[in-house]
Amino acid sequence: MWRYAAGRTLQALVAILGVLTIVFVVMRAAGDPTLLLVPQGASAEAIDALRHNLGFDRPWIVQYAEYLRDLARLDLGVSVVQHIPASDIVASRLPYTLELASGALLIAAGFGIPVGVLMATGRGGWVAGLLGTLVLAGQSMPSFLSGILLIAVFGVVLGWLPTSGADDLQALVLPSLALGALSMASFARMTRIAVLDELGRDHVRAARARGLSMTQTVLRHVLRNAAIPVVTVAALEIGNLLAGSVIVETVFAWPGIGQLAIQSIEARDFLVVQAVVLLVSAVHVATSLAADLAYALIDRRIRLAR
């Protein structure tokens, strides 16, 4: 178990390093940030002096080596735009994104899992057909479009909920729905597949033959075994929610790391972008690793091989 966990952790670190390397190269290929920082009409000498002070006149390989050295010391660098540590900037925005992602995950799992169970147990009925249509619509609609529709209906036409900002819990409802809609469809589809697979097994048919109702059979014999693929979806969706928050936070003016990433990319604030990517990548690989290790706790038949 420990050897497996160590190997997966090493793979996770390699994956994070690969992502950081790609972002490092892409951001520097996008253009010189000093041109955005100098005042209009600045001389070439002033631009060269600022570029030298920021260290952007050195070869990329030197900048990359220094970035990795600072990262090993848990130093994410200083924002070239705001002139404060990138870690402080990300930390100030992170609680908003965690609040949004938690609300979206709660909506996605709270509605998606029961819908998936209903679609599986009522297969062939009109309820399952209607739910299947709604799931397909939720999976097909991009988050920016669902966000705009939610704003138009509940914010503009009905006036029930605020359409921007993060002032109170009411402001959390619409962005959570927009962000969690796609994840809700993923939960419903995977739960339906897993429950259908379990309903066809011998021990489930034996339970039904003993006189158990469908509800009792699902609660006692189906959900536990069907939880493994659902856990996988949950682990993947946590990372997807953080990554998807970039669009939703922009639509709803939500002050999280998604909006910060867009603003930093536009300003070519390299170190802040790299800090955001590092955080999202770390969450992705950490949740995947946690899901792998949770399998053995959910189903004792699973044994992690060498």
C-alpha distance (Angstrom), angle and dihedral (degrees) to the residues before:
residue distance angle dihedral
M1 . . .
W2 3.81 . .
R3 3.80 91.9 .
Y4 3.78 90.4 51.3
A5 3.81 91.6 48.6
A6 3.80 91.2 49.6
G7 3.79 92.0 50.1
R8 3.81 92.8 48.9
T9 3.80 90.4 47.5
L10 3.80 90.7 53.5
Q11 3.80 90.2 50.2
A12 3.80 89.2 50.2
L13 3.81 92.2 52.6
V14 3.80 91.1 49.8
A15 3.81 90.3 50.4
I16 3.81 92.1 50.6
L17 3.81 90.9 48.6
G18 3.80 90.2 51.4
V19 3.79 92.5 51.3
L20 3.81 92.1 47.9
T21 3.79 90.9 49.8
I22 3.80 92.2 52.5
V23 3.81 92.4 47.8
F24 3.82 91.1 46.4
V25 3.80 91.7 55.3
V26 3.81 96.5 40.8
M27 3.80 94.6 49.6
R28 3.80 93.0 51.0
A29 3.78 91.5 45.6
A30 3.81 89.0 54.5
G31 3.80 93.2 71.7
D32 3.77 147.2 -76.9
P33 3.84 112.6 -59.8
T34 3.80 92.7 -158.2
L35 3.80 89.2 74.6
L36 3.82 88.4 63.1
L37 3.80 94.3 46.3
V38 3.80 101.8 50.7
P39 3.81 120.1 81.9
Q40 3.77 119.0 -101.4
G41 3.78 112.4 -82.6
A42 3.83 94.6 21.2
S43 3.79 115.5 160.6
A44 3.78 123.8 -110.3
E45 3.80 89.2 -111.4
A46 3.80 91.6 56.4
I47 3.80 91.4 48.2
D48 3.81 91.7 49.4
A49 3.81 91.1 47.9
L50 3.82 92.4 52.0
R51 3.81 91.1 45.5
H52 3.80 89.3 52.8
N53 3.81 93.1 47.6
L54 3.81 91.1 51.7
G55 3.81 91.5 46.8
F56 3.80 95.2 -122.2
D57 3.79 93.0 125.7
R58 3.79 91.8 70.0
P59 3.82 123.0 91.8
W60 3.79 115.7 -83.6
I61 3.78 92.6 -117.7
V62 3.80 90.2 57.8
Q63 3.80 92.0 48.4
Y64 3.81 90.1 47.7
A65 3.80 92.9 50.4
E66 3.79 91.0 50.0
Y67 3.80 91.0 48.1
L68 3.81 91.7 53.0
R69 3.80 90.4 46.5
D70 3.80 91.4 53.0
L71 3.80 91.0 43.8
A72 3.80 90.6 54.9
R73 3.81 86.4 57.6
L74 3.85 90.1 48.8
D75 3.79 90.2 -109.6
L76 3.80 111.2 138.7
G77 3.79 93.6 -176.2
V78 3.80 133.9 -119.5
S79 3.78 125.6 -65.9
V80 3.80 111.2 -107.5
V81 3.81 89.6 -148.9
Q82 3.82 105.0 40.5
H83 3.82 96.1 26.4
I84 3.80 94.0 -138.1
P85 3.82 128.8 108.6
A86 3.79 113.1 -72.6
S87 3.81 89.7 -135.7
D88 3.81 90.5 59.9
I89 3.80 91.8 50.3
V90 3.80 92.9 50.2
A91 3.81 92.1 43.7
S92 3.81 91.0 54.3
R93 3.82 91.4 53.8
L94 3.81 99.2 37.2
P95 3.86 98.1 80.7
Y96 3.81 90.3 59.0
T97 3.80 92.6 52.2
L98 3.80 92.2 45.4
E99 3.80 89.4 51.5
L100 3.80 91.1 50.0
A101 3.82 94.6 44.4
S102 3.82 91.5 47.6
G103 3.80 91.8 51.5
A104 3.80 91.4 47.2
L105 3.82 92.5 47.8
L106 3.80 91.2 48.5
I107 3.80 90.8 51.9
A108 3.81 93.2 43.4
A109 3.80 96.1 49.5
G110 3.81 96.2 33.8
F111 3.80 92.5 55.9
G112 3.80 102.6 22.5
I113 3.81 98.6 56.6
P114 3.85 96.4 49.4
V115 3.80 89.9 44.5
G116 3.81 90.1 52.2
V117 3.80 91.3 50.1
L118 3.81 91.4 49.4
M119 3.80 91.3 48.6
A120 3.81 90.3 52.5
T121 3.82 99.4 42.9
G122 3.80 93.9 42.0
R123 3.78 96.2 43.6
G124 3.78 111.7 160.9
G125 3.82 94.9 20.7
W126 3.77 128.1 111.4
V127 3.82 92.7 -110.9
A128 3.80 91.7 57.1
G129 3.79 90.0 46.4
L130 3.79 92.8 51.4
L131 3.79 92.5 46.8
G132 3.80 90.3 47.9
T133 3.80 90.0 54.4
L134 3.81 91.6 50.3
V135 3.81 91.2 48.3
L136 3.80 90.8 50.8
A137 3.80 90.5 50.1
G138 3.80 91.5 49.0
Q139 3.79 92.0 49.7
S140 3.80 93.3 47.6
M141 3.79 98.4 48.7
P142 3.82 116.8 85.3
S143 3.78 116.7 -130.3
F144 3.81 95.2 -115.5
L145 3.83 90.8 55.9
S146 3.80 94.1 46.4
G147 3.80 88.5 47.6
I148 3.80 92.4 53.0
L149 3.82 91.2 47.5
L150 3.80 91.9 49.7
I151 3.79 90.6 50.0
A152 3.80 91.7 48.6
V153 3.82 95.0 48.4
F154 3.81 106.2 33.9
G155 3.78 99.3 25.1
V156 3.80 106.6 35.2
V157 3.80 107.3 22.0
L158 3.82 101.4 32.4
G159 3.82 97.7 21.7
W160 3.79 92.3 -148.9
L161 3.81 100.4 129.8
P162 3.82 137.1 28.9
T163 3.78 115.9 -101.7
S164 3.80 101.1 -150.1
G165 3.77 144.4 18.2
A166 3.80 131.6 43.7
D167 3.77 102.5 -105.9
D168 3.83 100.1 128.8
L169 3.79 144.2 -8.5
Q170 3.80 91.6 -82.0
A171 3.79 89.2 64.0
L172 3.83 88.4 56.6
V173 3.81 95.7 60.2
L174 3.81 102.3 74.0
P175 3.83 98.3 42.4
S176 3.81 90.1 45.7
L177 3.81 90.6 53.1
A178 3.80 92.3 46.9
L179 3.80 92.9 47.5
G180 3.80 95.6 41.9
A181 3.82 98.4 46.2
L182 3.79 95.4 85.1
S183 3.81 92.4 42.7
M184 3.80 89.9 48.7
A185 3.80 89.3 57.9
S186 3.81 90.9 49.1
F187 3.81 91.6 51.1
A188 3.81 91.5 48.3
R189 3.81 94.9 48.9
M190 3.80 95.3 46.4
T191 3.81 93.0 44.2
R192 3.80 90.5 50.8
I193 3.80 92.4 51.0
A194 3.80 93.3 46.0
V195 3.83 94.3 47.0
L196 3.81 92.3 47.0
D197 3.80 89.7 51.9
E198 3.81 91.3 51.3
L199 3.80 94.1 45.4
G200 3.78 89.5 61.4
R201 3.80 94.9 56.3
D202 3.81 123.9 106.6
H203 3.80 97.7 -118.2
V204 3.81 90.6 54.0
R205 3.80 92.1 50.2
A206 3.81 88.6 48.3
A207 3.80 90.3 52.5
R208 3.79 90.5 51.7
A209 3.82 89.8 48.4
R210 3.82 89.5 55.2
G211 3.79 88.8 60.8
L212 3.79 102.2 -98.3
S213 3.76 115.1 150.4
M214 3.79 120.8 -120.5
T215 3.80 90.6 -105.3
Q216 3.82 92.7 51.7
T217 3.79 91.5 45.7
V218 3.79 92.9 51.0
L219 3.81 93.8 46.7
R220 3.81 96.2 44.5
H221 3.79 105.1 33.7
V222 3.79 111.9 12.9
L223 3.78 112.4 43.0
R224 3.81 97.3 57.1
N225 3.80 94.4 53.7
A226 3.80 92.1 39.5
A227 3.81 90.9 54.0
I228 3.82 95.9 81.1
P229 3.83 98.3 74.7
V230 3.80 89.3 38.4
V231 3.82 89.5 56.3
T232 3.80 88.5 51.8
V233 3.80 90.3 53.0
A234 3.81 91.1 47.5
A235 3.81 91.6 51.9
L236 3.79 92.3 49.7
E237 3.78 93.8 43.5
I238 3.81 93.5 55.1
G239 3.79 89.5 62.4
N240 3.80 91.7 40.5
L241 3.79 90.9 52.8
L242 3.79 91.5 53.9
A243 3.79 91.1 47.7
G244 3.81 93.1 43.2
S245 3.78 91.5 51.6
V246 3.82 88.1 79.0
I247 3.80 91.3 76.3
V248 3.79 98.6 34.7
E249 3.80 94.1 48.1
T250 3.78 89.6 51.3
V251 3.82 92.7 50.7
F252 3.82 94.0 47.3
A253 3.84 97.2 34.3
W254 3.79 88.5 -120.6
P255 3.84 109.5 170.7
G256 3.82 98.4 -132.6
I257 3.79 135.4 120.2
G258 3.82 91.1 -81.9
Q259 3.78 92.1 62.5
L260 3.81 88.4 41.1
A261 3.81 90.4 55.1
I262 3.82 92.2 53.2
Q263 3.80 92.5 47.2
S264 3.81 92.0 47.3
I265 3.80 93.1 48.4
E266 3.79 90.9 51.4
A267 3.82 90.2 49.5
R268 3.85 91.7 41.8
D269 3.78 89.1 -126.0
F270 3.80 92.7 167.4
L271 3.77 101.1 -174.3
V272 3.80 95.1 49.0
V273 3.82 90.9 50.0
Q274 3.80 90.2 49.5
A275 3.82 90.6 49.2
V276 3.82 91.3 52.6
V277 3.81 92.0 47.2
L278 3.79 90.6 48.3
L279 3.80 91.0 53.0
V280 3.82 95.2 47.3
S281 3.83 92.3 45.0
A282 3.80 91.6 49.3
V283 3.81 90.9 51.2
H284 3.81 91.0 49.0
V285 3.78 95.6 52.5
A286 3.81 94.0 38.4
T287 3.79 93.2 54.3
S288 3.81 91.4 46.2
L289 3.80 90.3 51.3
A290 3.81 91.5 46.9
A291 3.81 90.3 51.5
D292 3.81 91.8 51.5
L293 3.78 91.6 51.3
A294 3.81 92.7 44.6
Y295 3.81 92.3 59.8
A296 3.79 92.2 76.4
L297 3.79 90.8 51.7
I298 3.80 94.1 50.1
D299 3.81 97.6 44.2
R300 3.80 118.1 27.0
R301 3.80 90.6 -162.1
I302 3.77 88.9 72.6
R303 3.78 114.9 89.8
L304 3.75 121.9 -178.2
A305 3.80 108.7 -126.4
R306 3.79 126.3 -147.4
